Amino acid sequence: MWIAAIFTLVVAGGIYQMVKPPPSKLCGSPNGPPVTSPRIKLSDGRYLAYKVRGAAKEIAKHKVFINHGFTSSKDLYIPMSDEWLQDMGICLITFDRPGYVESDPNPHRSPKNDALDIQELADQLELGPKFYVIGLSIGSYPAWGCLKYIPHRLAGVAFVVPAINYWWPSLPSELRSKAYSKLPLLEQWRLQFIHYAPYLAWSMQRWLSFPSIHTVLKNNPEAYNKNDLAVMELLARGKTDQQGVYESSYRDFVVAYGSWDINPLELTNPFPENSSAAVHLWIGCEDRIVDTGLSYYLARRLPWIHTHEVPYGGHLYLHDKDLCGMIFKITGAWRKTFF
């Protein structure tokens, strides 16, 4: 009997060690990376690193937050110059989402908690009562959280090639299956483990690795169109996971494709009809990362969202100067007070 008990404990201990992630190397800790950027201390004690560009907040007409994408950071490449931003009256705020680069990890990350981080950053920077939020790719789930939980703080929202969770409850099963079947087999397995058994997925990371956009290009060059390839080398590398992969890119996958406390497809327009605020969806017609069929369904399901198609846009067109400028300018055509 006691031999069986010991054996069970040994096996359980081995499994625990397999699924237990390594501790994060917090920035500023004795064995962690140095702190090189301005940070705020959030109400729960975490630190959030940020970067401000463009017009000074005191004179800016528009305060804009960008939620960066997968394995990216506050230093994501935005091709518009400071002079252009100043002329447009834009104070642009980028920040390291929890666990990335110099922002502390948040084991409780969710669309709601990330939205509240943005609100607290805006308050500590004294940006005023209203601000814009742009969600880029997998960084769109905090923007959904903003629409649900802090709509009273929003001057407008833009989703640029947003990642769509295959497990949103109201997503038609036939459409979901069709989009899912287009993914490489390894990606299908990765997402299945991420959604249903995230801790087990971590123990299998040797086979279910979480690549950066650069390793995706190396392993699957057809994942990006020619316009994406033209801007690829301008994108940041290296330090995005310096505190550990688990609380940065891995946690991003877990939240983006996990079970949410909101269903975006059931949201109603949070802005009054006579409001200057609006929500915009930008679709790249040649996007090979996010299934455009899901994006078009989102546009049909939520007709109060203004939809824009970029005919030759891939997944990275925000980083192209002409297309980035188009996003600002055309979005402004919908509401004169937007940008």
C-alpha positions in Angstrom: 0.0 0.0 0.0 2.7 2.5 1.0 4.7 1.7 -2.1 1.7 2.6 -4.3 1.2 5.8 -2.3 4.9 6.8 -2.8 4.7 5.9 -6.5 1.6 8.1 -6.8 3.3 11.0 -5.1 6.4 10.7 -7.3 4.3 10.6 -10.5 2.2 13.5 -9.3 5.3 15.5 -8.4 6.8 14.8 -11.9 3.6 15.9 -13.6 3.5 19.1 -11.5 7.1 19.9 -12.4 6.2 19.4 -16.1 3.2 21.7 -16.0 4.7 24.3 -13.6 6.0 27.3 -15.6 9.4 28.8 -14.6 9.2 32.0 -12.5 9.3 35.3 -14.4 12.4 37.4 -14.4 10.8 40.7 -13.3 12.4 43.9 -14.6 14.3 45.6 -11.8 14.6 42.5 -9.7 18.1 41.2 -8.7 18.2 38.7 -11.5 15.9 40.4 -14.0 16.4 42.8 -16.9 16.9 46.5 -16.1 14.2 49.1 -16.2 14.8 51.5 -19.0 11.4 53.0 -19.7 8.9 55.1 -17.8 6.4 53.0 -15.8 3.4 53.6 -13.6 2.5 51.5 -10.6 -1.0 50.1 -10.9 -3.4 49.8 -8.0 -2.6 46.0 -7.6 1.1 46.8 -7.3 2.1 45.8 -10.9 4.2 48.1 -13.0 3.2 49.0 -16.6 5.7 50.5 -19.0 4.6 53.0 -21.6 5.8 55.4 -24.3 4.3 58.7 -25.4 4.8 60.3 -28.9 3.3 63.2 -30.8 1.5 66.2 -29.3 2.0 67.0 -25.7 -1.0 65.9 -23.6 -1.7 69.4 -22.5 -2.4 70.6 -26.1 -3.4 67.3 -27.8 -6.9 67.1 -29.2 -6.9 63.3 -29.3 -5.3 60.8 -26.9 -4.8 57.4 -28.6 -3.8 54.1 -27.1 -2.5 51.3 -29.3 -2.6 47.7 -28.0 0.3 46.0 -29.7 0.1 42.5 -31.2 1.7 39.2 -30.6 5.4 39.2 -29.4 5.5 43.0 -29.9 5.8 45.9 -27.5 5.4 49.6 -26.9 8.2 50.1 -29.4 6.2 48.7 -32.3 6.9 50.4 -35.5 4.5 53.2 -36.3 5.5 54.9 -39.5 3.9 58.3 -38.8 6.5 60.9 -37.7 6.2 62.9 -34.5 5.7 66.0 -36.6 2.7 64.4 -38.4 1.2 63.3 -35.1 1.7 66.8 -33.7 0.1 68.4 -36.7 -2.9 66.1 -36.3 -3.1 66.9 -32.6 -2.5 63.3 -31.6 -0.9 62.2 -28.3 -0.1 58.6 -29.1 0.5 56.2 -26.1 1.9 52.7 -26.6 2.6 50.4 -23.7 3.9 46.9 -23.0 1.0 44.7 -22.3 1.3 42.6 -19.1 4.3 40.3 -19.2 5.9 41.9 -22.3 9.3 43.6 -22.2 9.1 45.9 -19.1 5.6 45.5 -17.8 5.0 43.2 -14.9 3.1 39.9 -15.6 -0.5 39.6 -14.6 -1.6 36.0 -14.0 -5.2 37.3 -14.0 -5.1 38.8 -17.5 -8.4 39.0 -19.3 -10.2 41.4 -21.6 -11.7 43.1 -18.5 -8.4 43.4 -16.6 -6.5 44.7 -19.6 -9.1 47.3 -20.2 -8.9 48.5 -16.6 -5.1 48.7 -17.0 -5.6 51.1 -19.9 -8.1 53.2 -17.9 -5.7 53.4 -15.0 -2.8 54.3 -17.3 -4.9 57.1 -18.8 -5.8 58.4 -15.3 -2.2 58.4 -14.0 -1.0 60.2 -17.1 -3.8 62.7 -16.6 -5.1 62.4 -20.2 -8.6 63.5 -19.4 -12.0 61.7 -19.5 -12.0 60.4 -23.0 -9.5 58.5 -25.2 -9.3 56.3 -28.3 -8.3 52.7 -28.3 -6.8 50.8 -31.2 -6.6 47.0 -31.0 -4.0 45.4 -33.3 -4.2 41.7 -34.1 -4.2 39.6 -30.9 -4.0 42.9 -29.0 -7.7 43.4 -29.9 -9.1 41.6 -26.9 -8.3 44.5 -24.5 -10.2 46.7 -26.9 -13.2 44.4 -26.6 -12.9 44.7 -22.9 -12.9 48.5 -23.2 -16.1 48.4 -25.2 -17.8 46.2 -22.6 -16.5 47.6 -19.3 -15.4 51.3 -19.8 -17.4 52.6 -22.8 -17.9 55.9 -20.9 -14.2 56.6 -21.3 -14.0 56.0 -25.0 -13.9 58.6 -27.7 -13.7 55.8 -30.3 -12.3 52.3 -31.0 -10.6 50.8 -34.0 -9.9 47.1 -34.6 -7.1 46.5 -37.1 -6.9 42.9 -38.4 -8.3 41.7 -35.1 -7.7 38.1 -34.0 -11.0 36.3 -33.5 -11.5 33.7 -30.9 -12.8 30.5 -32.5 -14.7 29.7 -29.3 -16.9 32.8 -29.1 -20.3 31.2 -28.2 -22.3 32.9 -31.0 -19.9 32.0 -33.8 -21.7 29.6 -36.2 -20.1 26.2 -35.9 -19.9 25.7 -39.7 -18.1 29.0 -40.1 -15.8 28.2 -37.2 -15.0 24.7 -38.6 -14.3 26.1 -42.1 -11.9 28.8 -40.7 -10.2 26.3 -38.3 -9.6 23.8 -41.0 -7.5 26.3 -42.9 -4.9 26.4 -40.1 -1.8 24.3 -40.3 -2.2 21.1 -38.3 0.3 22.1 -35.7 -1.6 25.4 -35.2 -4.9 23.5 -34.8 -3.3 21.3 -32.1 -1.7 24.3 -30.4 -5.1 26.1 -30.1 -6.9 23.0 -28.9 -4.5 22.5 -26.1 -4.4 26.3 -25.3 -8.2 26.4 -25.0 -9.0 23.1 -23.3 -5.8 22.3 -21.3 -3.5 25.4 -21.1 -1.3 24.0 -18.4 -0.8 20.8 -20.3 0.0 22.8 -23.4 2.8 24.6 -21.5 4.4 21.2 -20.7 4.3 20.3 -24.4 5.8 23.6 -25.6 8.7 21.7 -27.2 6.2 20.5 -29.8 3.7 23.4 -29.5 6.1 26.3 -29.5 4.8 29.9 -29.7 6.7 31.6 -32.5 7.3 35.2 -33.2 6.2 36.7 -36.6 9.8 36.3 -37.7 9.9 32.6 -37.0 6.5 32.2 -38.6 8.0 33.8 -41.8 11.0 31.4 -41.6 8.9 28.3 -41.2 5.9 29.3 -43.3 6.9 32.1 -45.8 3.4 32.0 -47.3 1.9 33.3 -44.1 2.5 36.9 -45.2 1.7 38.7 -48.4 4.3 40.8 -50.3 3.3 44.0 -48.6 3.8 42.3 -45.2 7.2 41.2 -46.3 8.2 44.7 -47.3 7.7 46.0 -43.7 8.8 42.8 -41.8 12.4 43.9 -41.1 11.1 47.2 -39.6 9.4 45.3 -36.7 11.0 45.0 -33.3 12.8 41.8 -32.3 14.5 40.3 -29.3 13.4 41.7 -25.9 9.6 41.1 -26.0 9.8 37.9 -24.0 12.8 38.9 -21.8 10.8 38.3 -18.6 9.8 34.8 -19.8 7.7 33.4 -22.5 5.0 32.0 -20.2 3.7 35.4 -19.0 4.1 37.2 -22.3 3.4 35.4 -25.6 2.1 32.2 -24.0 -0.3 34.0 -21.7 -1.4 36.1 -24.7 -2.5 32.9 -26.5 -4.3 31.6 -23.4 -6.4 34.7 -23.0 -7.0 35.4 -26.7 -8.3 31.9 -27.3 -9.6 30.9 -23.9 -13.0 31.3 -22.4 -14.0 35.0 -22.1 -16.3 36.7 -19.7 -17.9 38.6 -22.6 -19.3 37.6 -26.0 -18.3 40.3 -28.5 -20.9 39.1 -31.0 -23.7 40.0 -28.5 -22.5 43.5 -27.8 -24.7 46.4 -28.7 -23.5 49.9 -29.7 -22.3 51.5 -26.5 -22.4 55.0 -28.0 -25.6 57.1 -28.3 -26.7 57.7 -31.9 -25.8 61.4 -31.7 -22.4 60.6 -30.2 -19.2 61.5 -32.0 -17.7 58.2 -30.9 -17.6 55.3 -33.3 -16.2 51.8 -33.7 -14.2 50.8 -36.8 -13.1 47.4 -38.2 -10.2 47.3 -40.6 -9.9 44.1 -42.7 -6.9 43.2 -44.8 -8.3 41.4 -47.9 -5.0 39.5 -48.2 -4.6 38.7 -44.5 -3.2 35.2 -44.2 -3.0 35.2 -40.4 -6.6 36.1 -39.5 -9.4 34.4 -41.4 -11.2 37.1 -43.4 -14.4 35.1 -43.4 -14.6 35.5 -39.6 -13.9 39.2 -40.0 -16.7 39.7 -42.5 -19.1 37.7 -40.3 -18.2 40.0 -37.4 -19.0 43.0 -39.6 -22.4 41.5 -40.6 -23.2 40.5 -37.0 -22.4 44.0 -35.6 -23.7 46.4 -38.3 -23.1 49.4 -36.0 -19.3 48.9 -36.6 -17.9 50.8 -39.5 -16.0 48.4 -41.7 -13.1 49.2 -44.0 -11.4 46.9 -46.5 -7.8 47.2 -47.6 -7.7 45.4 -51.0 -4.0 44.6 -50.9 -3.6 44.7 -47.1 -2.0 41.7 -45.4 -1.7 41.3 -41.7 0.9 43.9 -41.0 -0.4 46.9 -43.0 -0.6 49.2 -40.0 3.2 49.4 -40.3 3.1 50.6 -43.9 3.3 54.4 -44.0 0.6 55.0 -46.6 -1.8 52.5 -45.2 -1.2 53.7 -41.6 -2.0 57.2 -42.7 -5.1 56.0 -44.5 -6.3 54.4 -41.3 -6.1 57.7 -39.5 -7.5 59.8 -42.3 -10.4 57.6 -43.5 -11.4 56.7 -40.0 -11.7 60.5 -39.5 -14.1 60.8 -42.4 -16.7 58.9 -40.4 -16.7 61.3 -37.5 -15.1 64.7 -37.8 -13.9 64.6 -34.2 -12.1 61.3 -34.7 -8.5 62.2 -35.3 
